[in-house]
Amino acid sequence: MKRRIRIEITEGAKKHIASHNVRAEEVITIFERNYFVKREGKRYELIGRTRDGRFLALFMEKGKDKFKLVTARDATKTEKELYKKKVK
């Protein structure tokens, strides 16, 4: 069973991820499939695949009751390999 999380994508974050050629709509589709999360201090990195099969790395900060998107970009080769290894 997938865990349900809430994510906030601000207008500033939308503009920032656009510089990485990522759209907010793509980010949302990551949560429709299995994904891998690793924590690095206060930040969380989530690696997943979009509905169209694109691998993305999302970086988020945890708030009181939701996660706030900081940035999103294409996953690196190493991140894709980690995803494939961890997510079945």
C-alpha positions in Angstrom: 0.0 0.0 0.0 1.3 3.4 -0.9 1.7 6.0 1.7 -0.2 9.2 1.1 1.7 12.4 1.4 0.8 16.0 0.9 3.1 18.2 -1.2 3.1 21.9 -1.6 4.4 23.4 -4.9 4.7 27.1 -4.6 4.7 29.5 -7.6 8.4 30.1 -6.9 9.1 26.3 -7.0 7.2 26.0 -10.3 9.4 28.7 -11.9 12.5 27.1 -10.5 11.7 23.6 -11.7 10.8 25.0 -15.1 14.5 26.0 -15.4 15.2 22.2 -15.2 12.5 21.6 -17.9 10.2 20.0 -15.3 6.5 20.8 -14.9 4.5 20.6 -11.7 2.1 18.2 -13.4 5.0 15.8 -14.0 6.0 16.0 -10.3 2.5 15.0 -9.2 2.5 11.9 -11.4 5.5 10.6 -9.5 3.2 9.7 -6.6 1.0 7.5 -8.8 3.7 4.9 -8.9 6.3 3.4 -6.6 9.1 5.7 -5.6 12.3 5.7 -3.5 12.9 8.2 -0.7 16.1 9.0 1.1 16.6 11.6 3.8 19.6 13.9 4.0 19.3 16.1 7.1 16.2 18.2 6.8 15.8 17.5 3.1 14.3 14.5 1.5 15.2 13.2 -2.0 12.5 11.3 -3.8 13.4 9.4 -7.0 10.6 8.2 -9.2 9.1 7.9 -12.6 6.5 10.1 -14.2 3.4 8.7 -16.0 5.4 9.1 -19.2 8.4 7.1 -17.8 10.7 10.1 -17.2 13.0 9.6 -14.1 12.9 12.6 -11.8 14.7 13.5 -8.6 12.6 15.7 -6.3 14.0 17.5 -3.3 11.7 18.5 -0.5 11.6 19.8 3.0 9.2 18.4 5.6 6.8 20.8 7.2 4.3 20.2 9.9 1.7 18.4 7.9 3.1 18.3 4.3 6.3 18.4 2.2 7.4 21.5 0.4 9.0 21.0 -3.0 12.3 22.8 -3.2 13.4 21.6 -6.7 13.0 18.8 -9.2 15.3 17.7 -12.0 16.1 14.8 -14.2 17.5 11.9 -12.2 21.2 11.2 -12.7 22.4 7.8 -14.0 23.3 6.8 -10.4 19.9 7.9 -9.1 18.1 5.8 -11.8 20.2 2.8 -10.9 19.4 3.3 -7.2 15.7 3.5 -8.1 15.8 0.3 -10.2 17.6 -1.5 -7.4 15.3 -0.3 -4.5 11.9 -0.2 -6.2 10.4 -3.4 -7.4 
